[in-house]
Amino acid sequence: MNLQFMHVVDYWVGIPLCAALSIVERVRARVMPAVSAPPRRMLLIELSEMGSAVLAYPAIREAVDRLGADNVWFMIFERNREGVEVLGILPRDHIITVSDRSFPSFLTTLSAALRRCRRERLDAAVDLEIFSRCTALLTWLSGARRRAGLSAGDNEGLYRGSLFTHPVLYSPHHHMTRTYLTLVRATFADAPAGEPLSKEPIGDVPPSLPEFRASADVVASVDHLVSGLPSGTRLVFLNPDAGLLPLRAWPTAHFAALARLLVDADPAVVVAVTGVERTRALGDEILTGLPSGRGLNLAGRTRNLSELIELLSRGQVLVTIDSGPAHFSGLTPIARIVLFGPETPALYAPIGEHVDVAFTNLPCSPCYSAANHRSSPCTDNQCLKRITPADIAARVQRALGAAA
């Protein structure tokens, strides 16, 4: 399913269902006593964003520390499953997946996922998505009596009914790691009905991430990919693929100019392009004209996310648009330079160490928000085009110096 279709279904199907089930929930709340016992078995739901699983790591850690890994489950799209697996925090069979390959497969796998939730007798469900009606409905359909999710309160926001027993007031002024952590902690609160949470300070969220440990098979595969590089090579990775959100893209010409600046400045630097198979043509364009042996197109060469992360661990610097690799590379020691434009780093900057954010902060940027499902009328992303190759090259040089 493409993004536009999912948005249409979320709107035209999600709103009536949220309204109908909100009426059912009000009736049920009058005839059934409120749950007073603290959560024992918790479901976390975050379907659509692989990188968000990394931002949610402190929240997952909080749930595991309170309940134990055997009492925490995570629901996510099948294509994003590895995003939770590589964190190494939950048992593999506690990752419940739903397919988004087509609408029929979505309905079939969703039905199976909800049956699994009911069998596990979950008593708490946390919606980590921002104003998705689908995930709000899933928290209710999971059978959990305690349900936490983001609420617009009296502010402007997307309608999701009143399906949460523990609504958390959405704030655009807190980084998403704090928001996710608030959602989990709110689930444990004994709150007055309808009162927005949380009333407790979060404090500074620890930025540390777990260190990724690859299997022997993954290590051997990546060894083969980089076996031809001479000793002393300084690998700088470029991740140019904007995927389903082209407004996030930095111009291909800027990436090509950056590659030329880097190899001209340092004879030990080799520039490598990463990404999925569709990125190969983009990689060839970026690396065209570089001296022999100074450019390496590895797009489509890694078989899975584990191999990509292991590959990135072999480099010194990653230059990437705002996307999944910006977050997952935090499981490695590599320095990250992340280009933001349509979205704000104030909410979505990667966590972990060695992060350098490039953001022009134009008056129209960010134009993506929690209320517009990452849509924008913009067709000319000057917020990214005005980030110059020379600026990024200087940042790479500083990162290489720090690594040395």
Sequence and secondary structure as in RCSB ss.txt:
>XXXX:A:sequence
MNLQFMHVVDYWVGIPLCAALSIVERVRARVMPAVSAPPRRMLLIELSEMGSAVLAYPAIREAVDRLGADNVWFM
IFERNREGVEVLGILPRDHIITVSDRSFPSFLTTLSAALRRCRRERLDAAVDLEIFSRCTALLTWLSGARRRAGL
SAGDNEGLYRGSLFTHPVLYSPHHHMTRTYLTLVRATFADAPAGEPLSKEPIGDVPPSLPEFRASADVVASVDHL
VSGLPSGTRLVFLNPDAGLLPLRAWPTAHFAALARLLVDADPAVVVAVTGVERTRALGDEILTGLPSGRGLNLAG
RTRNLSELIELLSRGQVLVTIDSGPAHFSGLTPIARIVLFGPETPALYAPIGEHVDVAFTNLPCSPCYSAANHRS
SPCTDNQCLKRITPADIAARVQRALGAAA
>XXXX:A:secstr
  HHHHHHHHHHTHHHHHHHHHHHHHHHHHHS    S  SSEEEE  S HHHHHHTHHHHHHHHHHH GGGEEEE
EEGGGHHHHHTTT S GGGEEEE  SSHHHHHHHHHHHHHHHHHTT  EEEE SSS HHHHHHHHHTT SEEEEE
E TTSS    TT  SEEEE  TTS HHHHHHHHHHHHT    TT  B  S               HHHHHHHHHH
TTTS TT EEEEEE   TT GGG   HHHHHHHHHHHHHH TTEEEEE   GGGHHHHHHHHTT  TTSEEE TT
   SHHHHHHHHTT SEEEEESSHHHHHGGGSS EEEEEESSS HHHH   SSSEEEEE   TT     TTTTT 
 S S  HHHHTS HHHHHHHHHHHHHHH 
